[in-house]
Amino acid sequence: MKILIFGATGRTGRPLVAQAAARGWSVHASGRDAARLRELAGAAESSVADLGDAAAVGDIVGRVAPDVIVSSVCGALPDGRLVDEAGNNAISDAAARFGVRRIVQISSLACGDSRPFASERIIAAIGPVLDAKTRAEDHLRALDLDWTIIRPGGLTEGEPTGSGALYADPRVHGRITRADLADLVLRAVAAPATTRLILSAVDRTTLPAEPADIREFAGA
């Protein structure tokens, strides 16, 4: 498995790189900071990415020719555009252009059809970011690709708990460590049953008691 990870130097990207390498996969890491990419030497080859330049993103995808792309990107570009939308869209379009059918995009709870179940506090705090991520989800879903979108709950640091779980249910709430999220993303990468699904990712021990009919996704 050759995997190309965008956003590889971020707080979720780094465990993605480490865990993918530990699985024996061939890992190519892409990020904005060359110095931080060098810290991943030994676990991954790397390329500096300007996510505001769609042609540059395409050059990386075409050169690496991965089996799968994972996008874990966020933040703002120098021109004020959000990477959550512009960067994700450039990555999705490059996958379609260069025939990389498998792509997993890390989004967020409170996007898309999970928005009605989000707290007003979250919407007030990062509403524009959630809107951008939602538009990126919609853009990816419109492409003829084998996509999976994973929406994590509140992200925390620390060691993996082993209690991370996926749910095909927009009502899910909860938290998850970045290490557990990375594990779930890589499991989804290799699970055909996750193709063309939007899945929520939380630590099952943080789920609220209600609604009581929420069930874990068993296909990954």
DATA-V175956 format. One record per residue. N is the residue number from 1. RES is the residue in one letter. PSI is psi in radians with two decimals (* if undefined). Layout:
N:RES:PSI  N:RES:PSI
This chain:
1:M:2.13  2:K:2.08  3:I:2.33  4:L:2.11  5:I:2.00  6:F:2.48  7:G:0.51  8:A:-0.37  9:T:0.00  10:G:3.11  11:R:-0.41  12:T:-0.58  13:G:-0.66  14:R:-0.83  15:P:-0.50  16:L:-0.81  17:V:-0.86  18:A:-0.76  19:Q:-0.62  20:A:-0.72  21:A:-0.69  22:A:-0.44  23:R:-0.11  24:G:0.20  25:W:2.74  26:S:2.05  27:V:2.31  28:H:2.09  29:A:2.39  30:S:2.36  31:G:3.13  32:R:-0.38  33:D:1.93  34:A:-0.67  35:A:-0.73  36:R:-0.56  37:L:-0.64  38:R:-0.45  39:E:-0.30  40:L:0.03  41:A:2.41  42:G:-0.59  43:A:-0.44  44:A:2.63  45:E:2.90  46:S:2.77  47:S:2.37  48:V:2.33  49:A:2.27  50:D:1.71  51:L:-0.12  52:G:-0.10  53:D:1.74  54:A:-0.63  55:A:-0.68  56:A:-0.69  57:V:-0.77  58:G:-0.66  59:D:-0.71  60:I:-0.84  61:V:-0.77  62:G:-0.66  63:R:-0.73  64:V:-0.63  65:A:1.06  66:P:2.86  67:D:-0.52  68:V:2.57  69:I:2.37  70:V:2.24  71:S:2.05  72:S:1.16  73:V:2.63  74:C:2.99  75:G:-2.97  76:A:2.53  77:L:2.83  78:P:-0.51  79:D:0.07  80:G:-0.24  81:R:2.62  82:L:2.27  83:V:-0.54  84:D:-0.55  85:E:-1.02  86:A:-0.78  87:G:-0.80  88:N:-0.73  89:N:-0.67  90:A:-0.69  91:I:-0.80  92:S:-0.78  93:D:-0.66  94:A:-0.69  95:A:-0.81  96:A:-0.71  97:R:-0.68  98:F:0.23  99:G:0.44  100:V:1.71  101:R:-0.56  102:R:2.12  103:I:2.35  104:V:2.15  105:Q:2.19  106:I:2.06  107:S:-2.23  108:S:2.55  109:L:2.68  110:A:0.13  111:C:2.73  112:G:-2.31  113:D:-0.02  114:S:-0.13  115:R:-0.75  116:P:-0.29  117:F:0.09  118:A:2.73  119:S:2.62  120:E:-0.52  121:R:-0.76  122:I:-0.75  123:I:-0.74  124:A:-0.59  125:A:-0.77  126:I:0.54  127:G:-0.83  128:P:-0.61  129:V:-0.76  130:L:-0.66  131:D:-0.75  132:A:-0.75  133:K:-0.67  134:T:-0.76  135:R:-0.63  136:A:-0.69  137:E:-0.84  138:D:-0.68  139:H:-0.80  140:L:-0.74  141:R:-0.42  142:A:-0.18  143:L:2.64  144:D:1.29  145:L:2.83  146:D:1.31  147:W:2.73  148:T:2.36  149:I:2.23  150:I:2.17  151:R:1.76  152:P:2.73  153:G:-2.76  154:G:2.21  155:L:2.33  156:T:2.83  157:E:3.09  158:G:3.11  159:E:2.67  160:P:2.51  161:T:-0.37  162:G:0.09  163:S:0.19  164:G:2.49  165:A:2.67  166:L:2.58  167:Y:2.27  168:A:0.98  169:D:2.07  170:P:-0.14  171:R:-0.10  172:V:2.47  173:H:2.77  174:G:-3.04  175:R:2.91  176:I:2.48  177:T:2.65  178:R:-0.60  179:A:-0.73  180:D:-0.64  181:L:-0.77  182:A:-0.75  183:D:-0.78  184:L:-0.71  185:V:-0.79  186:L:-0.57  187:R:-0.70  188:A:-0.66  189:V:-0.75  190:A:0.09  191:A:1.85  192:P:-0.48  193:A:-0.24  194:T:-0.09  195:T:2.31  196:R:0.64  197:L:2.63  198:I:2.13  199:L:2.41  200:S:2.58  201:A:2.03  202:V:2.88  203:D:2.16  204:R:-0.39  205:T:-0.18  206:T:-0.01  207:L:2.41  208:P:2.78  209:A:-0.50  210:E:2.50  211:P:2.54  212:A:-0.16  213:D:0.17  214:I:2.30  215:R:2.58  216:E:2.59  217:F:2.22  218:A:0.14  219:G:0.21  220:A:*
